């Protein structure tokens, strides 16, 4: 008796799915195709730190052509306080051929790009860990100096981040809000 009821329910479910498939199959297929296309080209990213003023970004995964002033999403590969493989977003402030220098001023050591002061280099992280300043000199081909305005941002000011390699790029990030 129970088996007959289960078979009856299964047949009814099959008929219902067939009716839905005939009625809405094209729309469901189009919707799933649209989702696939969008997720292969775009990704939403949430900024969970205070390093940037924006919270939500749209990442153009197919766009690896970033220039000065763009936001770049890239894979973290250096270990340390950020696990490898995490997507990080920073602003590109230096590109290949730019000159990075450190300059001592009254209030501390500053990083400069092409003679323009970018940010103060802190000697210690909030955790007390020593922060080693980044590499100086010419930014090599296919590398970028990335930065965020927050004083505690872990960016290219420090050796742990240093220059970001083009191979690490996930895509150009567009701030939404």
Helices and strands as residue ranges (DSSP letters): H 2-41, E 42-46, E 56-60, E 71-75, E 87-94, E 99-105, E 108-113, E 116-121, E 137-138, E 143-147, E 164-165, G 166-168, E 169-175
